[in-house]
Amino acid sequence: MRYTPGPWKMVYVGGGDWDLQGPVTQEDWTLAAAAPDLLEALEDMLGWQTLAPDDVVVAARAAIAKALGEI
């Protein structure tokens, strides 16, 4: 794993901008930049949930809820 293990903390830096708190690496920023694509892929995957094991579907739903600030 090249990125910093979570959980990460976000801090408001003003002007509508947020930043990652604590030590972060270039790999962390690369992962954060990919987050919208990862979220879309998870949402698309749920359309095929009948092919996925139940625990994978539960994990995907939890990750989506977390990404959307629902948990």
KEBAGU-760038 format. One line per 5 residues: number of its first residue (from 1); their letters; for each residue x, y, z of N, C-alpha, C, O. Coordinates in pm, 1 decimal. Each point is the difference from the previous one (the first is absolute). Layout:
residues N
NUM> a> X:Y:Z:X:Y:Z:X:Y:Z:X:Y:Z | ...
This chain:
residues 71
1> mrytp> 85.2:-116.1:0.0:-85.2:116.1:0.0:90.6:123.5:0.0:77.9:19.7:93.3 | -87.7:62.1:-196.1:86.1:116.8:-9.5:-64.3:124.5:59.9:69.3:97.5:29.0 | -198.7:-99.9:-10.5:-65.4:117.4:56.4:-9.5:-14.0:151.3:15.2:-109.2:54.7 | -41.0:222.6:12.7:-9.6:0.7:145.1:-130.8:-65.5:42.1:-106.5:43.1:-44.2 | 111.4:-146.6:128.7:-123.8:-64.2:43.6:-91.3:100.7:70.4:47.1:87.7:72.4
6> gpwkm> -175.8:-101.1:-94.1:-97.3:88.4:63.6:-22.3:-38.6:143.4:67.4:-89.3:51.2 | -159.4:153.5:14.1:-86.7:101.0:-61.5:72.5:133.5:-14.9:80.3:39.2:84.7 | -110.7:28.8:-193.9:54.0:133.0:-22.9:-94.6:101.3:59.3:-119.1:-27.1:15.4 | 170.3:142.4:17.9:-82.8:108.6:52.5:6.3:117.0:-97.5:106.3:35.5:-50.8 | -221.0:22.1:26.8:-8.7:117.6:-85.7:-13.3:123.1:88.1:-68.8:-2.8:102.0
11> vyvgg> 134.1:109.6:-141.4:-10.3:125.7:74.0:-39.0:110.3:-97.2:47.8:5.1:-113.3 | -135.5:82.7:159.9:-42.2:114.3:-80.4:108.0:106.5:8.0:38.2:41.2:109.5 | 11.2:3.5:-223.3:107.3:99.1:-1.5:-48.9:137.7:-43.0:79.0:93.5:-13.2 | -210.3:-81.6:-8.8:-57.4:129.6:-35.4:-22.1:14.6:-149.2:56.6:-73.3:-81.1 | -139.2:168.3:47.9:-27.5:27.1:-141.3:-66.8:-115.1:-72.0:10.2:-11.1:-122.2
16> gdwdl> -79.0:-75.4:196.7:-65.7:-115.2:-61.1:93.4:-116.9:-26.4:-40.1:-98.2:-62.5 | 164.1:107.4:109.1:99.2:-104.4:-26.6:24.0:-88.4:121.4:-9.4:44.1:114.5 | 40.2:-169.0:-142.6:31.2:-99.4:102.9:138.0:-57.2:-28.3:49.2:6.9:-112.7 | 12.2:-63.0:214.7:132.6:-59.7:-14.7:6.7:-126.3:85.7:-79.1:-17.0:92.7 | 173.3:-71.0:-124.1:24.3:-117.3:83.1:86.8:41.3:117.9:95.9:75.3:-16.7
21> qgpvt> -128.5:-123.3:134.4:75.7:33.0:120.6:100.4:-109.4:28.7:-28.5:-117.9:-20.6 | 144.6:155.8:67.5:101.6:-96.8:36.3:95.6:-25.8:-114.5:-8.6:63.2:-105.2 | 100.7:-157.7:126.8:98.3:-28.0:-106.1:-68.7:-70.4:-117.2:-69.1:-100.4:17.3 | 89.5:154.9:-134.5:-56.0:-60.8:-120.4:110.7:-12.5:-104.2:97.6:75.0:0.9 | -115.1:-170.3:-88.9:98.0:-25.4:-105.2:-61.5:31.4:-135.8:-119.9:25.5:-11.1
26> qedwt> 202.5:-27.6:-89.9:-50.0:19.6:-136.5:-101.6:-108.7:-34.0:-98.7:25.9:-68.9 | 122.9:-147.0:117.1:-94.2:-109.1:-24.7:-135.0:27.9:64.1:-103.7:-36.5:-55.3 | 104.1:102.1:173.4:-126.5:37.4:64.7:-79.0:94.8:-89.1:-120.7:-16.0:-18.0 | 190.0:114.7:-37.3:-68.6:97.8:-85.7:-49.8:-66.3:-128.7:-106.9:34.2:-50.6 | 184.1:-128.2:-1.4:-42.4:-72.3:-120.1:-126.8:-79.7:29.3:-93.4:-0.7:-80.2
31> laaaa> 90.4:-66.4:195.8:-119.1:-75.4:39.6:-118.7:93.5:19.6:-110.7:-30.0:-44.7 | 132.8:143.2:111.2:-108.2:96.7:22.7:-53.2:53.4:-132.9:-120.6:19.2:-15.4 | 209.3:4.5:-79.4:-42.7:50.1:-130.7:-82.8:-103.8:-75.0:-86.5:35.4:-80.1 | 112.7:-163.4:105.8:-73.8:-107.9:-66.2:-134.3:-28.2:66.6:-81.3:-74.8:-54.2 | 57.2:134.2:171.5:-121.0:-30.2:77.0:-129.5:14.2:-79.9:-85.5:-87.9:10.4
36> pdlle> 66.2:194.1:-89.7:-125.7:8.0:-75.8:-18.5:-117.9:-96.3:-110.8:-51.3:-15.2 | 218.7:9.2:-48.9:-8.0:-114.6:-91.8:-27.6:-129.0:76.5:-77.3:-84.5:-45.2 | 141.0:70.0:161.3:-22.9:-119.4:82.3:-144.5:-6.7:48.1:-60.9:-107.0:0.7 | 5.9:222.5:39.8:-139.2:5.1:43.4:-93.4:-38.7:-114.1:-93.0:-78.4:19.4 | 117.1:132.4:-136.6:-83.5:-33.5:-116.2:8.5:-148.9:-33.3:-101.0:-62.2:-33.1
41> aledm> 220.8:5.5:41.7:17.3:-142.3:-28.8:-75.8:-86.1:100.7:-61.6:-99.7:-37.8 | 65.7:137.8:166.3:-75.1:-74.7:101.4:-149.4:8.0:-25.6:-71.1:-99.9:9.6 | 24.0:220.0:-42.4:-142.9:15.2:-28.8:-40.4:-84.4:-120.5:-105.9:-62.8:0.7 | 189.9:61.3:-103.9:-26.7:-83.0:-117.8:1.5:-148.2:35.9:-81.7:-77.8:-49.3 | 177.1:39.3:137.1:10.7:-139.7:40.6:-128.1:-48.7:66.8:-39.1:-115.5:-17.0
46> lgwqt> -26.1:203.3:92.9:-122.2:-41.5:68.0:-110.6:-36.9:-99.0:-93.0:-72.7:35.0 | 102.7:121.6:-156.1:-94.3:-40.7:-103.2:14.5:-147.4:-35.2:-91.5:-60.4:-56.0 | 206.6:3.0:88.9:28.6:-141.5:-25.1:2.8:-78.6:130.1:61.0:-106.8:6.5 | -125.9:158.0:96.7:12.7:-58.6:132.7:-42.4:-146.3:8.8:43.1:-71.4:90.5 | -125.8:26.8:-182.2:-39.3:-140.3:6.4:119.0:-92.2:-27.5:-2.7:-117.9:35.2
51> lapdd> 107.3:172.6:-98.5:118.6:-79.5:-28.7:105.3:11.5:109.7:97.4:-75.3:1.1 | -116.6:168.2:89.9:98.2:23.5:105.7:-43.8:-68.0:129.6:-119.4:-7.2:29.2 | 215.5:-42.4:48.4:-34.9:-56.9:130.8:-63.1:106.8:89.8:29.6:118.7:-13.2 | -115.7:-161.8:103.5:-71.3:93.2:87.6:94.2:91.3:77.8:-27.5:119.1:14.3 | 138.1:-173.2:36.1:91.2:83.1:78.6:66.1:108.5:-84.5:32.9:107.2:50.9
56> vvvaa> -13.5:-134.3:-178.8:56.7:100.6:-90.1:-101.3:111.8:-22.9:36.4:117.6:-1.4 | -162.5:-153.8:-16.3:-105.7:99.1:-19.3:-13.8:87.5:124.9:-12.5:122.0:-10.7 | 14.8:-183.4:127.8:-9.4:75.6:125.1:117.6:96.5:12.5:-19.0:116.0:36.7 | 139.2:-162.3:-66.5:118.2:85.2:7.7:-7.4:115.0:-100.3:37.9:112.7:31.8 | -86.2:-140.5:-151.7:-13.0:104.5:-101.6:-101.9:105.2:43.0:24.5:119.7:-14.7
61> raaia> -137.8:-163.4:67.3:-101.9:95.6:46.9:54.6:86.1:114.4:-27.5:119.9:5.5 | 104.0:-179.8:84.9:57.9:75.0:111.7:102.1:102.5:-50.5:4.0:113.2:48.3 | 77.0:-152.7:-143.8:99.5:91.5:-55.2:-67.4:116.6:-72.3:44.9:114.1:10.9 | -151.5:-142.3:-83.9:-74.5:105.2:-69.6:-60.9:95.7:101.1:9.6:121.6:-16.2 | -72.9:-176.1:121.7:-60.2:85.2:103.0:106.1:87.4:66.0:-25.0:117.7:26.2
66> kalge> 141.5:-172.7:0.8:107.2:77.1:61.3:47.1:110.2:-93.9:23.2:113.0:43.0 | -9.1:-145.6:-171.0:45.7:98.0:-99.0:-100.8:114.3:-15.5:37.7:113.4:-29.7 | -164.0:-144.0:49.6:-104.7:102.1:-13.5:-30.2:71.4:130.2:-88.8:85.1:5.7 | 163.2:-119.9:100.1:-18.0:65.8:129.0:-123.5:-44.7:74.8:-47.9:71.0:88.4 | -4.0:-187.2:-122.1:-120.4:-51.3:64.0:29.3:-75.7:128.2:-91.1:-24.1:79.2
71> i> 215.8:-13.8:-56.9:38.6:-66.6:125.8:129.0:62.0:50.8:51.0:-40.5:104.5
